[in-house]
Amino acid sequence: MESDTYRLDKDIFMLLYVRRHFPDFVYNMQSLNILRVFFLVALGIGTFTFYAIKRYTVFQLRSYPIATIKEDNLAPERFDKRLKLLHSRCPNDYTKAKERSNWVPIPHFLVDPPKKLLVCVVPKSGSSTWHGIVWALRRKRAGLDEDQKFYRWNDTVENHAMARKLPPKVGQMLGVYHDGDDDLFQSPRLGQSHRLVLARHPFARLISGWKDKFSYNTAYGDRMFKHFPKLKDYNVSVPPENFTLAFEDLARYIADHGRDERKLDYHFMPATSLCKPCNYAYTYILKAESVDKDQQWLMNRINMTDLKVVRRGVNKKGSLLQINPSDSIKEYMSKLDLEVVKKLYTVYVKDFVYFGYTFSLTTMKSGGFE
């Protein structure tokens, strides 16, 4: 009886729907049976589509091995070129950094002692990916699933805390240079530490930081207004839809106040201020623009190709920037007065000089992505 009632309710629903949308429909038992078949087929198709979309979406969000790009044989040459450029432009004698004997961690270090890994993460340069890597290494050793769906904000805090808590001897093991550490054409020696600093074109970082921190999807911009009161004085332009601050206004604020790092949020500080590349003996400079070419080689060298890590901001082809970075930079920098651009260059000049990035004030073209 209950099933008959349920079937009657379904028939009434179908008839009401058809009467509303098809007033000329002829009602009889044959047409009613046709309607039943039609609605059952429609329900089946709808259910299948729903679960197919759901499964596809979950698959897209699921972690996948970070080393999925074919290894580039020229990667060692690129890393070596960057390192030699940095050494040639550091004002201090590089041998002093090599012989550094004291462990002095900085807030942006991530470490994994068992892998002999030290990473200085720079916001908007692939830092989220490396937070995930360090976290996944700990999870894997503990026998836990390293799928990124289990990653929480507290794990980011713990990642940073690990470097501060390291015993000095362990820190020295990670941070001190040994002869041959920067010979990238030979296999790493047994027990060698791997010291990595992230880099990205300074103006690309600035643009990405603005998009990320001043959209309506985050409250981070509001916190910046509160923490840096002078920023409100620069909020004079009409921001684009879904943004709380125009890019031009943020650029003017950083141009005027960026040389006083107390007035900058760390997302917009120069990478050289965050990671001090002339004071630490980094062996790898990983550029965001060429991560698709470099990261496979680096993961193989560190023996970390089996991790399942979501590369945030990186499509499956590997590129952090899905469009030509030079064109994107030109589009935004062309909106600014030339004097503002000159001041911004001064704020980030060490990032340009030490990491080999370029920018033309006449053509607004950028380079140094390799």
C-alpha positions, -999 to +999 in steps of 0.1 A: +000+000+000+029+023+009+046+017-025+013+024-043+010+057-025+045+067-034+039+058-070+007+079-070+026+108-056+051+105-084+023+103-110+007+134-096+040+153-097+046+143-134+011+153-144+013+187-127+046+193-143+033+183-178+001+203-174+021+234-165+046+231-194+025+212-220-012+222-217-022+204-249-009+170-237-035+142-239-039+122-207-045+084-208-029+053-194-006+049-224+007+085-222+011+081-185+033+050-189+054+070-215+057+098-190+069+073-163+096+059-187+107+094-197+110+106-161+129+075-150+154+080-179+158+117-171+164+108-134+190+082-144+209+106-167+208+134-140+221+111-113+249+098-136+259+133-146+259+145-109+282+117-098+304+119-129+310+157-122+315+150-085+341+123-092+359+144-118+361+174-095+375+152-066+400+138-091+411+173-100+416+183-064+433+150-054+471+151-048+493+137-076+530+131-077+549+163-079+574+150-103+552+145-133+572+165-160+599+150-181+633+158-168+652+186-186+688+177-192+697+214-192+685+220-157+719+216-140+733+244-163+704+267-154+709+261-117+747+265-120+743+298-140+720+313-113+742+303-085+774+317-101+755+350-109+744+353-073+780+347-060+794+373-084+769+399-073+769+394-035+789+423-019+805+401+007+831+374+002+812+342-006+838+321+012+826+336+045+791+323+039+806+289+030+825+287+063+795+298+083+795+278+115+766+292+135+730+281+130+709+312+128+674+303+114+652+329+098+614+329+099+610+317+063+631+285+066+614+251+061+635+221+071+635+183+069+666+170+086+662+133+075+662+145+039+690+171+046+666+197+032+665+234+039+641+257+019+637+294+022+601+300+010+592+333-007+554+341-008+539+340-043+568+320-056+557+284-050+558+285-012+526+266-007+539+237-027+570+235-006+550+237+026+531+207+013+563+188+005+578+193+040+545+183+056+542+153+033+576+140+042+567+141+079+534+123+072+550+096+051+576+088+077+548+085+103+529+061+081+501+086+074+484+096+041+502+125+026+472+136+005+469+174+007+432+172+017+445+166+052+467+197+053+456+224+077+467+259+086+483+246+118+506+225+096+520+257+081+527+270+116+544+237+125+565+238+093+580+272+103+584+262+139+606+232+131+635+254+120+634+274+152+633+243+173+663+225+156+692+218+179+722+239+168+742+209+156+714+197+134+710+232+120+747+234+113+744+201+094+718+217+072+732+252+068+769+249+066+786+247+032+810+218+024+833+216-006+814+202-036+779+212-024+775+235-054+788+211-080+755+205-097+770+183-125+780+155-101+758+133-080+753+146-044+779+133-020+767+110+008+750+131+035+750+163+015+725+190+025+703+206-001+697+243+005+670+259-017+657+294-022+626+303-042+626+332-066+601+349-090+602+381-110+596+409-084+569+426-104+552+393-111+552+386-073+537+421-067+509+415-092+502+380-079+502+393-043+477+420-051+454+396-068+455+372-039+454+395-009+430+422-021+402+402-036+368+400-020+374+363-014+398+370+014+399+392+045+437+396+043+434+430+027+413+442+055+440+431+080+466+450+060+445+482+061+444+478+099+481+469+103+493+496+079+471+526+084+488+547+058+476+522+032+441+536+036+453+570+024+463+555-009+429+538-015+416+565-039+410+548-072+380+527-080+392+491-077+382+465-103+351+443-096+357+419-067+387+438-054+391+460-023+421+480-036+432+490-070+466+477-082+477+512-089+471+523-053+490+494-038+519+501-062+520+537-052+520+528-015+549+503-019+568+527-041+566+554-014+571+532+017+587+499+005+622+508+015+610+508+051+602+471+055+584+478+087+556+492+065+554+462+042+535+430+047+559+400+042+540+390+010+554+421-006+589+422+009+618+416-015+629+380-016+664+390-008+652+406+025+633+374+035+660+348+026+693+368+027+709+349-002+743+364+004+744+352+040+734+316+035+751+291+013+721+281-009+729+255-035+697+258-056+677+288-068+644+276-081+626+301-103+589+300-104+588+308-141+608+277-151+596+253-124+582+230-151+617+225-165+636+224-132+616+207-105+617+172-120+655+173-120+656+187-085+632+161-071+653+134-086+684+148-072+669+150-037+652+116-041+617+129-036+599+118-067+573+096-050+555+123-029+519+131-036+517+169-034+492+194-049+512+220-068+491+250-059+490+276-086+507+252-110+488+235-137+495+199-146+518+209-174+540+224-147+540+261-154+533+284-125+525+312-149+499+300-174+504+331-196+536+348-208+550+364-177+565+393-196+532+402-212+514+400-179+539+423-162+538+448-190+500+449-188+500+460-152+532+481-150+519+501-180+491+514-158+515+531-135+533+565-138+569+560-148+581+576-115+562+549-096+577+522-117+612+536-110+606+537-073+593+501-073+624+490-091+644+506-064+624+487-037+631+454-054+665+462-070+684+434-051+659+408-063+666+419-099+704+420-094+709+388-074+685+366-092+691+378-127+657+393-135+654+423-158+629+450-166+631+478-192+617+512-182+613+521-219+596+490-233+582+476-200+595+442-211+608+417-185+633+389-187+656+366-167+630+339-163+655+311-169 
